[in-house]
Amino acid sequence: MSGLPPSATRPESIGPNDDGTELVIRWQDGHRSSFPPRLLRIACPCAGCVDEMTGRRILEPGSVPPDIHPRTIEYVGRYAIQFEWSDGHSTGIFPFEYLRSLCPCAACE
């Protein structure tokens, strides 16, 4: 993601899609990312989900319920957001640059 301009990792808006099933981030460069909640929960970067020494993912995707959803979304400074998930997990901090790298759209894959 380092080759992107700063506007590519600065959100213009963050919120649910029309039916509330996905999180939508509109970036200042005009791009729109739409995230299924389960994708974000499985991608949690915290030390409980990723081994700090090896970087290996230790969260088992099968342990994440298909209907997982954020209960709250909080800003962390001006660089990230943090979720409290319906499974009780709340320690992951998602920097905006990381979120942009997770964009599941065809243009980003």
PyMOL commands that set and color helices and strands:
alter all, ss='L'
color gray80, all
select helices_A, chain A and resi 6-9+37-42+61-63+96-101
alter helices_A, ss='H'
color red, helices_A
select strands_A, chain A and resi 11-16+23-27+32-35+70-76+80-85+93-95
alter strands_A, ss='S'
color yellow, strands_A
deselect
rebuild
show_as cartoon
